[in-house]
Amino acid sequence: MLADPALPDVLAQPLVDAISFVWPSIRKAQRSGDFDLAEMLIRHALEGAMPTTISIFEARAASATGDKFQ
C-alpha cells in the first residue's frame, strides 16, 4: 500500500482541492499586489487540508501494517 505509485497523488489531492477552491482569491490578491494576502490564503488552505492528508496517510499505513485505523 505505501509503495503504491499513486500514493503521492492520493496524498496531494486534498491539498490541490484546497488551493483550487481559493485560487480565484489568490490570483485577485496577486493582481492587486497584495502578496501578503495571497500568502495567507495559501497558508490557510494548506493548513485546512493537512488533517485530511494526514488521515489518508495514517489509514494507508495502518492498512499496510495490518493495524486497525480509527
Buried (B, 14 or more C-beta within 10 A) or exposed (E): EEEEEEBEEEBEBBBEEBBEEBEEBBEEBBEEEEEEBBEEBBEEBBEBBEEBBEEBBEBBEBEEEEEEEE
